[in-house]
């Protein structure tokens, strides 16, 4: 125990003597979390502060195009700019000046009205409401095409969401036109309401509740756990560098001749770097609770969750440290450990679902994700932050994190023994 | 004290043996010098005796103990002063020594006293609380030495302990080592300073190409070598004048 504490004290002294290193260790994750949350916050807001400028070429000038334009304005997501020609709009979009151009075709309103009237007439004739002898050969009405031009750099998710939105808008206009046509055919009184055009089926999102209070996830509740975990795992970079430095300085050679086990050496590092992880975690929480509301972001709600959050942070920290110990044991130079460590954390984060949710990943990647310690940590954090889980709920994840720590540390010890045993 | 039997060492991918069938007996309380040109195998032999690398074949024991059977006992018995400054640059001399002393189970006031006494002996007490990265080469060498003797080792291995230091630092180090030897520590050291070895060592062995060329008391070796006035003459006559550059 004396040797372990002496090792931990030495690690502590080495850390506090490297002021630049400490600043990077604590400040950069905070900068990261504030930046990412500010960027992602708009996607969680129903009303965005920033509107996306788009182009519309209205070749129709009828009631349908007016409804589309009104719908775009009402969405509050777009700043509509009208252009005269398709060529102009296309050119601007493909040059990246605008994300999107919508080209409304000529005679869309009249064409739709004709098509609907033709269909309604046909139906009514079938029911014998009108005299079938009046029917003549129906002219073929060409379908109309609303063209969408996207900036090639536009993300697929944005494209899909715009396409879905316009599709929904057009469907609604078509439906309302059909109802209107029926109404005109059936009733002579234009003011009489026969059809209710409002949606019969609506959607309500049911959120989990705690003490009758709905738990509404916001960007902060999503971002803080994800990026906190990312920062915690980045500990493997300074930790592995610390170990590689010991080899290059020759202090590791001295330690090998001392009557101290490698496990004790690693134990000292584990204790100190775990404290670093927890300080990082506390700083992240403080940013979420105190700084975010001050800069207009939602507050991080940690009420009643603090003990469980610390449990997850401790086990996530241990898993990260285990990985750092293994990397530091195997790597021979800082040129090996630093780039590998940093890249590996990014890969683990991607696999863990920090950027893209696991459920939309390809099947193979989903399987890989299951063996990413960052995925276990993220799920445990989400269990606590968003699903209001108990200790029992996070037990599987924290057990996996602990086993990961044991396995990586054990491999590091065995590797070191194999390499250095005389 | 140290019995080396048929030790050979060939590094991975190396063409030649670094040590070849080496036999040596070093007695208790000796100051034994391992001399040889660059690449002769001196550091390899010390590294083997300190359990840093495995011999390819052969065996050795220190005070009747082997690493295979008495690893921790043996580590407690020996001290090693590596060729490089095996110290933490951002820690003070005292913090470095406190840490390495703790690794031998030393603690509290006893350890503090040992550190302060040794620093005082080697003229470093005034610099105890200065970071190692502010020290000169000679000062680092002295702290490097103290870090290896705080636990009073029975056997002290020194790999080029006076390389790159000024005359004053060298004298302080040599005097301190002689003091340790008087108190019962067996010293095995490697050096390129043959004049230093001639006066400092009770016995020396000259190694070349991994083989033991000759061993004995410096004076005897000089007397037995025709035309040699000092150990350097003996060394040149046995190992030749050819450069020993190797990569």
Interface residues (C-beta under 8 A of the other chain):
Chain A: X2 X3 X6 X7 X9 X10 X13 X14 X17 X18 X249 X250 X251 X253 X254 X255 X256 X257 X258 X259 X260 X420 X421 X422
Chain B: X48 X50 X51 X52 X53 X54 X67 X68 X72 X75 X76 X78 X80 X82 X84 X85 X86 X87 X88 X89 X90 X91 X95 X98 X99 X100 X102 X103 X104 X105 X107 X131 X147 X148
